[in-house]
Amino acid sequence: MRKGLGIMLVGFIAFSLLVAGCNSKPAAAPAAAPATAPPAAPKELPKFRIMVGGMEKIIYLPAKLTEVLGYFKDEGVTVELSNEAAGQNAEEALLAGELEAVVGFYDHNIDLQSKGKKTVDVCIFGGSPGETLVVSNKAKDKIKSIADLKGATIGVTGLGSSTNFLANYLVVRGGNKQSDYKPLAVGAGQTLITAMEQGNIVAAVTTEPTVSLLLKKNDAFVLVDMRDAKNTAAALGGTYPASSLYMMQDYVQKNPEVTQKVVNAFVKTLRWINTHTPEEIAAKLPVDYYGGDKDMYLTALKASLPMFTTDGKMPPEGPATVLNVLSTFNKEMDPKKTDLKATYTDTFVDKVPK
């Protein structure tokens, strides 16, 4: 009987253990470590194509200088610079959608608005044109004032260019009609110098270093100087903002981030220009910019540096002066219908870090 009780006791204990095992919960598995999200890929900015209306011209110095100083890369923008002899050709490429921006004269924005095209200037480089009206020494006894430009063939970079606009204005201001002279597209540099030496033009509206080359060769003299604020006001009636960065309005509205980065880079360069000597600036540029004569280039650079702004901002009275100049000879341009505030913006230059 004891044996039977033992068997029963063993069976009861086994049954109890089985029931307990069925009622118990399995041990929880160790919690898995949260997955680490991969870092977000940096937003890729589009390539930014800029055409310059004459890269070697000192008025457009900030274009190449910003590239060699590395400021575009610092801002994380891939900028492609291309060169074109005249600003008019760069303007046409912009309108055709071949570029994102032009380094050219602000006056194109006003002219284009009168033609129903919407462009906007986002950074002013030059507070004055940096241009001169030079006259061949062969004509110095005939042309002594702008009134004497009647009947003259005047060299400009291209027809419809800013140099063409200024030639038109100076001829009209001299008491003549726009049709009283002939503009001839001769570019700048050696092509212009050759045109004057061969007698194809008797005068030209041009910039440095072409001006200094002509003076050194004793080929010409300066009749109208627009390389600094004082002389510009005397010639054009006020402050005349000129070299700049301008773009299509719709691009700026759709791409404020990349626009800001490009403007940041250019304003950094303007600050750099205003805190360095001509010798230091020239040392950063390609040797072929000197035209084979570094001393001459330094002379031209010293004469031109006062025109550059320090902050890229539009001079408050500047747009009105430019409109007055353009409407003097372009009778199809109605100043009352021109919205100057739509032709430029300081929004981006105001946001450049100090």
Secondary structure, 3 states (H helix, E strand, C coil): CHHHHHHHHHHHHHHHHHHHHHHCCCCCCCCCCCCCCCCCCCCCCCCEEEEECCCCCHHHHHHHHHHHHCHHHHCCCCEEEEECCCHHHHHHHHHCCCCCEEEEECHHHHHHHHCCCCEEEEEECECCCCEEEEEEHHHCCCCCCHHHHCCCEEEECCCCCHHHHHHHHHHHHCCCCHHHCEEEECCCCHHHHHHHHCCCCCEEEEECCHHHHHHHCCCEEEEEEECCHHHHHHHHCCCCCCEEEEEEHHHHHHCHHHHHHHHHHHHHHHHHHCCCCHHHHHHCCCHHHHCCCHHHHHHHHHHHHHHECCCCCCCCCHHHHHHHHHHHHCCCCCHHHCCHHHCECCCCHHHCCC
